[in-house]
Amino acid sequence: MSMAGGLTVAGDLRTALGGLNASIVDIARLSVSTAETVQSSEIPVKDSQRALRGVIKVATLMLDAREEAIKTLDCMLVIKGKSDQTETDFGCTPGMPATEMPMMTGAPQAFT
């Protein structure tokens, strides 16, 4: 793995996780506004149920996507640990304590 490649991947992972986090915040706001609208209106119950279920489904999918992104980050850290950049800190794990880093045989935990 080259230094440039590692830095690019780290930056892209930060951007992707930041985007997912922002989307989760947005969908949480949408959930609240939808629920408040349903509560204060006379939308037919079947229609309001479909709307609420749809918003919650999107929220669930966003959380699932974030979980997959974290698994991908773990995979990339393992790959990095097996490369010639093992001890290089690319800074791609904001908010992830060292205790949550994936274990790598023979590689130092130099990712925080």
Order of alpha helices (4+ residues) and beta strands (2+ residues): alpha-alpha
